[in-house]
Amino acid sequence: MLLHYSYKGSDSLDGEAPSVILLHGLFGMGDNLGMVAKPLIEKYHVYSLDLRNHGRSFRAESMTFSDMAEDVVQFMDKLDISSAFFIGHSLGGKVAMQVALQSPERVSKLVVADIAPVAYAGSHDDVFAGLRAVDLNLINSRRQAETILRDYIADAGVRLFLMKSLYRNDQGKFAWRMNIQSLEACYEQLRSANESEDPFDGPTLFIKGEQSSYITERHRGAIVNSFPSAKVKIIQNTGHWLHAEKTVAFNRLVNNFFEER
């Protein structure tokens, strides 16, 4: 089963141009990283993937990082992409790290946005409660769904992010593009640490939002142990959604890193 993807690239690109693979966060889909993809398409073949149980990709009962990394490698094999630059945000960063750890020859450069290769405590109870509360058989409008989510999720930005996955199917009924049941059942797997016997010593950039707690000083050891060549950059006055809140600064860091020889 091949992950769903979208492709962007300039008509002037040839087959020798490097490929970039973008991996989104939990509850998202590839389109969420459109602001990251846009400035890359003049120089790179850019692929935005939907992770399993997200977007238009297939549904599955397991969501180990090893499984999801293998999904990405199979995608690369299908499209004859021998290696690529990777950009992963949050959960997508975890998956990108796992690709690098278990298939290092497939990763030319790695950008990890606001996540570390460590286990995290659960922090999405409100999101799962809100999503469960939306009865898709009863709502008649997107506004109704957003109103229900508001009772559980205070952050308007998070609600807007989730609403991007709500759509009308071929029967005209509302549906989620994410598999909420599997995401909740696999949540412990999604919170776990990356695992590998060997580190990835290729070029790696971690980008942290200054106001985010997803990367802290206590994670430094885990980052260095798994990614000994890693650099860490901090974008000021932003949080976990750093690529959306500070798009210009984020893209500048990515471009500079990709251009380094």
N, C-alpha and C positions, 0 to 999 in steps of 0.2 A: 504494500500500500504506500503510495507516494504522497508526501505532504503537499498540500495545496500551496501555490506560490504565485506571486506576481513578479513580472520582470520589467525593469526600466533600464534603458541604455541609449545613448545617442546613436543615430544612424551612421555617424562617422567612425564608430568604434570597430576595430577589427578583432579577430579571434585571439590576438596576443594580449589584448587588454586584460588586466586582472579582474577577477570576480570578487564581489562583496556580498556576503550573506548577512541579512538582518534578522534578528530573533527577538520577538516581543515578550512582554511580561505576562504575569498571571492575569486571567480574565480578558486578555486582549486578542489581537490578531495582527497580521503583518502590516496592514494599512496604518496602524498606529504610529509607525516609524517613517511615515511619508516625508516629514520635515527633515529627517536624517538622510533619506535616500536622494532627495531632490538635488543637492549640490554635488552628489557623487557621479551622476549619470553621464557627465561629459568625459570622464576618465575611466569609468569602471562599468562592468556588467553587474547590475545590482539586482539581487533576488531577495524579496521579502517573503518569508515563510510563515505559514500558520502552523504552530506546534500541534501535536496530537491533542484531541479534545478541545480545540480552539478553532474559531473561524470555520472555514470550509474543509478543514482536514478531517481525517478519519477519527472514529471514536475507538477507545481502547480502555481496558480495565486496569492496566498498569501504567504508571507514569514515573518509573525510575529514571534517573538522569542517564544511566547507561542505555536504557531503551530509547530515550528521546535523542541522545547523541547518535545512536545507530540510525534513527529515522533520517537525520540530517546527512549522514554519510551515504545512505542509500539514495537520497535525493541527488547528491553530488555525483554518485556513480551513474545514475540514470541520465544526467545531463552532461556527462563527461567533463566534470569540473575536478581536476586533479587536486587543486588546493585553492584556498580563498582567504581573503581578509574577512574577519568576523566582527560584528558589532552586536552585542546582546545586552538588553536592559532587564534588570531584575531576574525573573525566572529565565528569560532568554539568555541572560548572562551566565546563569548556572549551566544551562545546556551548552552554550558556547565553550565554557570552561571544560565541560566534560568531553566535548569533541576534541579539544586540544590535549587533554590528558590521556585519552584512550586511542586517539588517532592523530598523533601530533604532525604526521606528514601531510595532513589535509588542511592544516592551519598555517597560513603564511604570517599573519599578524592578528592579534587578538585585542579587541576593545571590550572591556567589561564595564557597564554603566551601573553604578550604585548597588553593588551586591558583592559579597565575599564568598569564598568556597567553604562556608561554615554552616552549621545547623542553626536555625532560627526558631524562636518561640512563635507560637501561633498568634496571628494578629488580624485575622480576617473573619472572625465570628460574626461581626455586624454585616459584612458583605454577604456571607452565605445565608444569614437569617433574612436579609432583605430580598435576595434572589428567590428564596423559597416562598416568601410571602406573596410574590407576584403570581397570581393564578392566571396563566395564559389563556385559559378557557373562559374567563370572565371579563378581562379587560377589553375595552373597545378603542383605546387610543394610547399613544405613547405617553401622553400627559398623565393618564391614570397610573401607568406603571411607575413613572417618575415620582408621583405623589406617594405611592406605597413605599418606594425605596427611601424617601425622605424621612419616614418614621424610624428607619433603622440606621441610615448612613448620613451623618451630619455634613460631611464634606461634599459640596456641590460639584467639585471637580471629579471626585470619584464616581458620583452618580452619573455625570455626563459621560465619563469613560465607559461605564458599564452599559449605558443606553446605546452606545455605538454598536453593540452586539445584538440588539433587539431588532427584529425585522419581520415582515410578513412573508410566509411561505407560499408555495404555489397554490395552496387552498385558501389563501387570503387570511390565514390565522397568524397571530403573533407567535414567534418562536425565538429562542436564544441561539446564537451561533456557537455558543460554548456548551459543552456537556457538563452541566452543573453537578449532576449526580456523581460522575467520575472524578471531577475536580475535588469535590468534598471527600469522597471515599479515599482518594489518593493524597490527601493534604499532608499527611505525615511524611510521605515520600518527597513531596515538593518542599518540605521544610528541612530536609536532611542536608548533610554536608556532602560536597563532592568527594569522590574516592578514587584513588589511583596509587599504584605502587611506585610509579615514577613521576617526577615533576615534568612540566612543560617548560623548556628553557628558551622557547622562541620569543620574539618581541611581543610584549604585553603591556597594555595601558589600562589601568583602573581609573575611572573618572567618578569622583564622589561629589554629591551635593553637600555643600557646607552644613546645611541645616538637617540633613538626613542622618539617622542612626544606623543605617544599613551597613555602612563601613565606618568602623571606629578604630582607635589605636589598638584595642585588644585583638583586632583581627590581623594585625600586621604579620604576626608569626605564621599564621595559616596561609596568608597570601604569599609570603616569601618562600615558605616550604614547598608550595605547589607551583609557584611561578617565580623562580629566582631572578629572572630578568625584568620583573615588573617595575614599571613606573606608576606613581599615583599622582593624579592632578585633582585639584579641588576647584569647583566652580562656586564662587561666593554668592550668598543671598539666594540660595535655591535649595530645594529639598529633593525628594526621591524622583520626582518627575523632571529632572534636570534638563533632559533633551527637549522637552516641550516648553519649560519655563524660561530657559536660557539657550535657545536654539542656536543663535549665532556663536556664542562662546563654545558650546558643545561641538558644533561642526568644525570650528576652527581647530580645536584640539585634535579631533579625528583626522582632519586633512593634514595637519602638520605631522602627526604620527605616521600616517600612511606614506607621506612623502619622504620620511627619513630613510637614509641609506645605511 
